[in-house]
Amino acid sequence: MGQADVDAGAGPKGALTTDERRELERLRREVKVLAMEREILKKATAFFPVVVLCRVLQVSRSGFYEWAKRKPSARDLRNAPLAAKVAQAHEKSRGTYGSPRVRMELRARWWVGSSLLG
């Protein structure tokens, strides 16, 4: 059974279509960049004055401090249980599962319809 079968809806349960794979890869890259940017800013404040960072990044100091003390967004809070389940599935596999197998594990254990059970 090939990718064309999966794209046509005849693939195994939980198999990703080509479009889903592309979107997943794009979202992973986006998350990775955002995480790096956040980590850079957190670490940079230990080495550089905030005023210099703000000038280089072209943001206001008040905006930086507002960002730094901001509470997690509603989306972050909604995604936290899923992130914990992803980490749990990855850990259960002793770090050997990649994203396709983690996804199948999540769907097999917790997914009902379009919602993740807690």
C-alpha positions, 0 to 999 in steps of 0.5 A: 500500500503506497502513499497514493492509497493513503491520499485516496482514503484507502490507507491504514487507520492513522496514516497521514495523507501527503497534505497532512504530512506537509502541514505537519512538517511546516508546523514543526518547523514553525514551532521549532523556530518559535521555540528557538526565538523564545530561548534566544531571548531568555538566554540573551538577557543573561549576557546583554542589557535588555536595552541593547536587545530591544534596539537590535530586535526593534521592540520597545522595552515595555513590550519586551517586559510585557512579553517576558511576564506574560502568562501562557496563552489559552492555546498553550494551556489547551495544548499542555495536556497533549504535549504531556501525552506526546512526551509520555508516549515518546518516553514510553518508547524509550525515545525511539518513536518518531512523530508518526509512531507517537501520533499513532500511539496517541490515536490508539490510546486517547483519541475519540472523534476529534478530541483528546481524552484526559 
